[in-house]
Amino acid sequence: MSTAPDQLLPKPRASWREGFAVYLQRRVLIVLLLGFSSGLPLALSGSTLLVWMRESGVDLGTIGLFALVGTPYTLKFIWAPLVDALHVPFFTRAFGRRRGWLVFSQLLLIGAILLLALTDPARSPLFVALGALLVAAMSSTQDIVVDAFRVESLPESEQAAGMASYVAAYRIGMLVSTAGALFLVSAYEATGIARSSAWMWGYVSMAALVLIGTATALAATEPAQSARAEAATGSETAFTRVMHAAIGAFSEFVARRDAWAALAFVVLYKFTDAFSGTMTAPFVIDLGFSRNDYAAIVKGVGLAATLIGGFAGGYVARRYSLAASLWIGGVLQAVANLSFSWLAFVGVNQWALAFAITAENFTSAIGTVIFVAYLSALCRNPLHTATQYALLTALAAVGRTYLSSGAGYVAKATGWPLFFAICVLVAVPSLVLLAWLQRRGHFDELGAVRV
C-alpha cells in the first residue's frame, strides 16, 4: 500500500502548554485513577504476600510455588469474552456495560483482598494460596474492563496522555501496595498490635484503597462506543453474544492483512526489556551492591525515571506518527541496555548504578506507553475491545514469561558486559518486523491514529 503524501508529514508541533493541558482533561484524569486501581492489587498476591509468608515462617519451597498464583494475569483472555458479552445483573442496568463491570469487579476485588487478610500463612498456606488466587483473578478481571474502558472512552487526541497517565498511576499503585503496605504494617506493629494482626490490617487498608477506583467508575460516564455496541447486540441471547465476542475477536484480527506479522511484532517489541530485566537484580547483587542499595535506587530514582519516561512517551506519541514513535521507543529501550554493560566495567558505584537504572526505567517507560498506543490502535471494534486487548497483552507477556527464561544461561556463558550487549541485539528482530510492517502499509491501515 502506498503512503499518502499528507501521512509523510510530521504532526504539527505540540507546545509544552498544550501537552500538559491534555493531562488535565476529565477523561484522562479518570483513566489515571483507574490506572492506580489496576496497579494496586498486583503485589498483594505477589511480592508483598511473599514477605508476609516469609515472616510467618513459611519455607522457601512453598513460597516459590506461589509464583503460580499469577496465572490469571496470563490467562485472562479466556474469560475476557464474558466481560465483552455478558450483562451483570443490576450493575449493567444501573451503570452501563463497561462501568457496570468496573464496579462489579472492584467490589469482588475488595472482597477477595479482605478474605486474604483473614488467612494465616503460618497455619494454612493452602487457604492463603486460594485467597491470593482469588485476588489475582479479580484483579485481572478489573484489568480487562479498565483496558476496554480506556480504549473506548478516550478520543484520539487524548489517547497518548491517557496511556502515559495510566502507566504512571499503575506504577504508583504498585509502589503503594509494596513499600507503602510494608511501611503501613510496620506502623500498625509499632502501636503494639501483634504482627499477624498488623498484616491483617495492612491488607484491610489496601482493600479500602480499591474504593478509589470504585468512586472513579461511579463518577465516569459510559463510553459512547460501548453504548452503541450494547444497542447493536441488545436483542441477542447471552450465549450468542459470548460466542460472537470469543470467535469474532480473533477471526476479525487474523483476517487483516499481515496479521501474523503484527502478532509476532507484539510478542517481540518489549522482548529486549524482558530479557535484560530478568537478570538486572541478580546482576546488581552479583556486582557487590547490597539489597538496600538496589531497593533504594529502584524505588526512588527508578520510580521517578519511570514516571518521567511515561509522560515523555506520551509527548513523543503526540508529536510523531505511531510508526515513528515505535521506532524511537524501540531503539531507545534497546540501547539503554549498554548502560548496564558500562556498569559491569565500573563496578560498585552508587552514581553509576543510579544512571543505569534511570536509563533503563526511563526508556522502558517511553517504549511501554508507545507500545500500549499501538495495542489500543489494533482494537477497533467495541464489540470485542476487552477480548482483543486481553489476547494482545497475553501475547506480549510471552516474551517476559517464556522467551526470557533462558537469560540466566546466556549470562552465565557470556559474562555480564557481553550479556547486556546481547540484550541490544535481541531487539533487532522486532525492529526488522517494524520496518517490514511500515513498508507494507500496516500503520496506514490502522487509520489516522493521532495519539
VOGU-3710 file (C-alpha; in Angstrom, 3 decimals, decimal comma):
1> mstapdqllp> 0,000/0,000/0,000  1,329/3,423/-0,905  1,583/6,123/1,705  -0,474/9,260/1,217  1,638/12,451/0,943  -0,012/14,046/3,981  0,856/10,986/6,063  4,546/11,520/5,319  4,448/14,917/7,000  5,190/15,167/10,733
11> kpraswregf> 2,382/16,042/13,073  2,014/19,715/13,926  4,351/20,588/16,766  2,575/20,430/20,125  3,626/23,098/22,602  4,508/22,110/26,151  1,472/24,048/27,395  -0,837/22,074/25,089  0,960/18,867/26,003  0,411/19,495/29,706
21> avylqrrvli> -3,183/20,702/29,365  -4,341/17,410/27,867  -3,409/15,603/31,093  -5,964/17,725/32,941  -8,855/16,627/30,744  -11,572/14,885/32,768  -11,406/11,664/30,732  -7,634/11,467/31,155  -7,899/12,004/34,914  -10,489/9,204/35,060
31> vlllgfssgl> -8,056/6,867/33,301  -5,252/7,961/35,656  -7,250/6,976/38,755  -8,295/3,684/37,162  -4,600/3,017/36,456  -3,893/3,354/40,176  -6,701/0,907/40,931  -5,246/-1,585/38,419  -1,697/-1,381/39,761  -2,653/-1,628/43,440
41> plalsgstll> -3,618/-5,349/43,747  -0,675/-6,825/41,795  1,806/-7,015/44,696  -0,863/-8,081/47,210  -0,831/-11,550/45,640  2,875/-11,271/44,766  5,914/-9,699/46,397  4,144/-8,198/49,436  2,413/-11,506/50,166  5,752/-13,338/49,927
51> vwmresgvdl> 7,242/-11,039/52,582  4,271/-11,801/54,852  4,703/-15,540/54,295  8,437/-15,484/54,960  7,944/-13,512/58,170  5,369/-16,119/59,194  7,956/-18,902/58,822  6,724/-20,500/55,589  9,519/-22,495/53,930  11,158/-21,225/50,752
61> gtiglfalvg> 9,958/-24,181/48,663  6,320/-23,366/49,365  6,949/-19,665/48,776  8,479/-20,422/45,382  5,325/-22,251/44,296  3,341/-19,074/44,873  4,656/-17,744/41,547  1,830/-19,820/40,049  -0,703/-17,524/41,736  -0,063/-15,030/38,927
71> tpytlkfiwa> -1,502/-17,404/36,316  -4,802/-15,456/35,934  -2,877/-12,464/34,587  -1,611/-14,528/31,629  -4,869/-16,414/31,037  -7,328/-13,548/31,389  -8,099/-13,621/27,654  -10,051/-16,855/28,309  -12,825/-15,076/30,211  -12,463/-11,693/28,502
81> plvdalhvpf> -15,324/-12,622/26,074  -17,621/-12,883/29,112  -16,735/-9,307/30,045  -17,386/-8,175/26,476  -20,685/-10,007/26,098  -22,463/-10,642/29,388  -24,571/-8,281/31,457  -24,079/-8,183/35,219  -27,491/-8,185/36,941  -28,326/-4,757/38,364
91> ftrafgrrrg> -24,851/-3,314/37,665  -25,171/-3,199/33,859  -28,649/-1,719/34,049  -27,629/0,852/36,681  -24,235/1,939/35,343  -23,861/0,704/31,763  -21,906/-2,024/30,007  -18,329/-1,050/30,951  -18,985/0,889/34,162  -21,208/-1,909/35,477
101> wlvfsqllli> -18,409/-4,429/35,068  -15,934/-1,955/36,586  -17,920/-1,513/39,797  -18,767/-5,224/39,984  -15,147/-6,395/39,538  -13,872/-3,859/42,067  -16,353/-4,956/44,720  -15,313/-8,570/44,139  -11,664/-7,497/44,362  -12,261/-5,791/47,710
111> gailllaltd> -13,931/-8,964/48,979  -11,028/-11,131/47,786  -8,418/-8,893/49,486  -10,407/-8,944/52,739  -10,634/-12,732/52,520  -6,861/-12,925/52,033  -6,378/-10,591/55,006  -8,185/-13,092/57,251  -5,887/-16,007/56,374  -2,851/-17,114/58,384
121> parsplfval> 0,230/-18,125/56,351  1,768/-19,931/59,339  -1,240/-22,220/59,833  -2,872/-22,583/56,430  -0,701/-21,832/53,363  -3,337/-23,564/51,223  -6,028/-21,072/52,214  -3,531/-18,246/51,594  -2,938/-19,644/48,106  -6,678/-19,795/47,410
131> gallvaamss> -7,141/-16,243/48,696  -4,215/-14,962/46,616  -5,567/-16,759/43,536  -8,926/-15,039/44,031  -7,201/-11,641/44,357  -5,251/-12,287/41,131  -8,398/-13,435/39,299  -10,445/-10,416/40,388  -7,534/-8,058/39,711  -7,017/-9,404/36,188
141> tqdivvdafr> -10,786/-9,110/35,560  -10,592/-5,465/36,605  -7,660/-5,038/34,193  -9,760/-6,427/31,330  -12,511/-3,877/31,959  -10,167/-0,925/32,574  -8,274/-1,614/29,330  -11,512/-1,737/27,350  -12,867/1,363/29,079  -9,649/3,319/28,393
151> veslpeseqa> -9,508/2,381/24,709  -13,197/3,192/24,137  -13,557/6,329/26,238  -10,585/8,414/25,070  -10,701/10,316/21,775  -7,654/10,031/19,522  -6,263/13,378/20,710  -6,154/12,130/24,321  -5,003/8,523/23,817  -1,291/9,159/24,451
161> agmasyvaay> -1,939/11,307/27,513  -4,325/8,677/28,854  -1,782/5,915/28,324  1,036/7,906/29,945  -1,206/8,709/32,907  -2,340/5,096/33,163  1,226/3,716/33,164  2,403/6,285/35,747  -0,567/5,694/38,056  -0,216/1,919/37,660
171> rigmlvstag> 3,380/2,163/38,907  2,311/4,332/41,832  -0,370/1,792/42,709  2,269/-0,947/42,721  4,520/1,194/44,929  1,684/1,754/47,406  0,995/-1,991/47,661  4,698/-2,842/48,084  6,686/-0,229/50,015  3,515/1,527/51,220
181> alflvsayea> 1,955/-1,679/52,535  5,174/-2,709/54,289  5,523/0,690/55,966  1,871/0,528/56,996  2,281/-2,929/58,562  5,326/-1,646/60,475  3,302/1,353/61,680  0,470/-0,894/62,909  3,001/-3,130/64,639  4,620/-0,097/66,319
191> tgiarssawm> 1,312/0,661/68,047  1,571/-2,638/69,908  -0,591/-4,771/67,607  0,636/-8,353/67,107  2,447/-8,992/63,823  -0,282/-11,240/62,435  -2,935/-8,614/63,186  -0,725/-5,862/61,734  -0,566/-7,765/58,442  -4,329/-8,269/58,508
201> wgyvsmaalv> -4,990/-4,547/58,999  -2,405/-3,713/56,351  -4,356/-5,762/53,812  -7,655/-4,291/55,014  -6,201/-0,828/54,348  -5,185/-1,897/50,845  -8,711/-3,181/50,216  -10,076/0,209/51,248  -7,858/1,921/48,664  -9,602/-0,015/45,879
211> ligtatalaa> -12,576/2,241/46,611  -10,652/4,999/44,802  -11,265/3,043/41,606  -14,882/2,383/42,522  -15,548/6,077/43,148  -13,841/6,851/39,827  -16,038/4,360/37,977  -19,161/5,910/39,525  -18,008/9,422/38,525  -17,166/8,385/34,952
221> tepaqsarae> -19,554/8,273/32,023  -20,194/5,226/29,860  -18,101/5,327/26,638  -20,200/6,196/23,597  -18,648/3,313/21,612  -19,693/0,837/24,280  -23,236/2,222/24,400  -23,557/1,818/20,613  -22,222/-1,742/20,784  -24,695/-2,540/23,559
231> aatgsetaft> -27,576/-1,216/21,462  -26,449/-3,262/18,458  -26,378/-6,565/20,365  -29,184/-5,988/22,851  -31,559/-8,394/21,082  -29,093/-11,323/21,063  -29,008/-14,053/23,687  -26,164/-14,139/26,230  -24,693/-17,281/24,635  -24,741/-15,713/21,170
241> rvmhaaigaf> -23,004/-12,577/22,434  -20,295/-14,612/24,165  -19,641/-16,720/21,063  -19,527/-13,638/18,842  -17,071/-11,963/21,226  -14,829/-15,043/21,517  -14,777/-16,037/17,850  -15,222/-12,611/16,309  -12,350/-11,022/18,218  -9,792/-13,490/16,868
251> sefvarrdaw> -11,224/-14,064/13,389  -11,598/-10,338/12,765  -7,960/-9,764/13,692  -6,392/-12,592/11,676  -8,448/-11,583/8,645  -6,436/-8,374/8,417  -3,509/-8,165/6,022  -0,155/-9,128/7,644  -1,940/-10,076/10,874  0,563/-12,785/11,784
261> aalafvvlyk> 3,499/-10,442/11,332  1,744/-7,912/13,573  1,210/-10,599/16,232  4,897/-11,558/16,068  5,773/-7,882/16,480  3,541/-7,723/19,574  5,464/-10,654/21,080  8,919/-9,252/20,297  8,707/-5,463/20,752  9,292/-5,484/24,534
271> ftdafsgtmt> 11,459/-8,625/24,472  14,704/-6,653/24,851  13,326/-5,192/28,088  12,149/-8,541/29,381  15,387/-10,362/28,534  17,587/-7,874/30,387  15,071/-7,188/33,158  15,060/-10,844/34,182  18,728/-10,601/35,181  19,016/-6,983/36,382
281> apfvidlgfs> 18,571/-7,737/40,095  20,935/-10,763/40,130  23,499/-8,700/38,184  23,399/-5,820/40,681  23,746/-8,160/43,673  26,451/-10,183/41,915  28,370/-6,977/41,256  28,583/-6,306/45,000  25,712/-3,933/45,779  23,572/-4,633/48,845
291> rndyaaivkg> 19,834/-5,350/48,763  19,216/-1,971/50,369  21,295/-0,178/47,729  19,299/-1,787/44,953  15,905/-1,295/46,637  16,556/2,370/47,452  17,627/3,231/43,909  14,907/1,195/42,170  12,104/2,528/44,379  13,439/6,086/44,416
301> vglaatligg> 15,395/7,092/41,331  13,927/4,241/39,287  10,336/5,203/40,037  10,976/8,858/39,218  12,601/7,861/35,918  9,636/5,627/35,097  7,084/8,362/35,754  9,005/10,974/33,756  9,607/8,457/30,971  5,908/7,670/30,807
311> faggyvarry> 4,994/11,311/30,233  7,906/11,684/27,786  6,498/8,714/25,876  3,135/10,454/25,753  4,772/13,570/24,310  6,678/11,543/21,687  3,494/9,745/20,650  1,667/13,060/20,437  4,432/14,713/18,414  5,177/11,946/15,878
321> slaaslwigg> 3,286/9,307/13,912  2,662/5,914/15,523  5,277/4,192/13,357  7,922/6,848/14,073  7,109/6,692/17,790  7,559/2,920/17,783  10,980/3,372/16,163  12,015/5,902/18,809  10,811/3,721/21,694  12,258/0,519/20,240
331> vlqavanlsf> 15,736/1,921/19,641  15,930/3,754/22,975  14,891/0,777/25,116  17,411/-1,440/23,308  20,390/0,928/23,516  19,713/1,617/27,224  20,969/-1,912/27,995  24,503/-0,737/27,242  24,384/1,302/30,457  24,496/-1,991/32,365
341> swlafvgvnq> 27,442/-3,196/30,261  29,200/0,016/31,294  28,222/-0,545/34,939  29,775/-4,033/34,784  33,151/-2,407/33,978  32,752/0,422/36,533  31,886/-1,911/39,414  30,331/-0,854/42,723  29,484/2,807/42,287  26,209/4,294/43,512
351> walafaitae> 26,109/7,024/40,881  26,795/4,561/38,078  24,022/2,266/39,331  21,628/5,220/39,575  22,483/6,213/35,984  21,954/2,675/34,644  18,640/2,206/36,476  17,481/5,665/35,356  18,371/4,995/31,715  16,663/1,607/31,731
361> nftsaigtvi> 13,471/2,738/33,504  13,160/5,992/31,529  13,493/4,367/28,097  11,392/1,346/29,093  8,537/3,648/30,128  8,732/5,519/26,817  8,566/2,219/24,938  5,695/0,959/27,085  3,466/3,996/26,528  4,016/3,906/22,764
371> fvaylsalcr> 3,521/0,134/22,654  0,221/0,439/24,551  -0,811/3,076/21,993  -0,169/0,542/19,246  -2,111/-2,225/21,016  -5,015/0,174/21,523  -4,967/1,085/17,831  -5,315/-2,596/16,936  -8,535/-2,899/18,988  -11,029/-1,035/16,834
381> nplhtatqya> -14,307/-2,912/17,308  -16,174/-2,017/20,533  -17,891/-5,425/20,428  -14,528/-7,115/21,058  -12,327/-4,491/22,732  -11,822/-6,354/26,018  -11,203/-9,719/24,332  -8,805/-8,411/21,690  -6,807/-6,331/24,144  -6,553/-9,257/26,589
391> lltalaavgr> -5,322/-11,501/23,768  -2,706/-8,962/22,685  -1,397/-8,365/26,206  -1,214/-12,134/26,750  0,919/-12,402/23,609  3,097/-9,524/24,794  3,668/-11,456/28,041  5,104/-14,419/26,112  8,488/-12,678/25,846  8,536/-11,836/29,544
401> tylssgagyv> 7,289/-15,205/30,763  8,738/-17,772/28,372  11,291/-16,383/25,895  13,271/-14,753/28,710  13,571/-17,963/30,699  16,981/-18,742/29,187  18,512/-15,358/30,040  20,361/-16,783/33,055  22,132/-19,397/30,953  23,181/-16,755/28,423
411> akatgwplff> 24,546/-14,507/31,192  26,436/-17,421/32,737  28,013/-18,342/29,410  28,967/-14,828/28,265  29,572/-12,747/31,399  27,726/-9,556/32,319  29,214/-6,990/29,865  28,568/-9,165/26,819  25,171/-10,317/28,103  23,746/-6,799/28,133
421> aicvlvavps> 25,243/-6,153/24,692  23,363/-9,243/23,500  20,210/-7,723/25,021  20,598/-4,892/22,495  20,780/-7,399/19,626  17,659/-9,140/20,928  15,712/-6,059/19,810  16,765/-6,428/16,157  14,011/-8,909/15,081  11,277/-6,570/16,350
431> lvllawlqrr> 12,828/-3,607/14,511  13,078/-5,669/11,309  9,395/-6,533/11,648  8,606/-2,866/12,325  10,358/-1,829/9,108  8,568/-4,554/7,138  5,142/-3,668/8,524  5,744/0,009/7,851  6,738/-0,724/4,257  3,631/-2,888/3,799
441> ghfdelgavr> 1,391/-0,004/4,878  0,298/-1,678/8,112  0,176/1,587/10,052  -1,717/3,348/7,250  -4,415/0,658/7,508  -4,876/1,452/11,190  -6,229/4,827/10,114  -5,374/8,262/11,361  -4,065/7,209/14,762  -3,366/10,632/16,223
451> v> -2,228/9,535/19,644
//
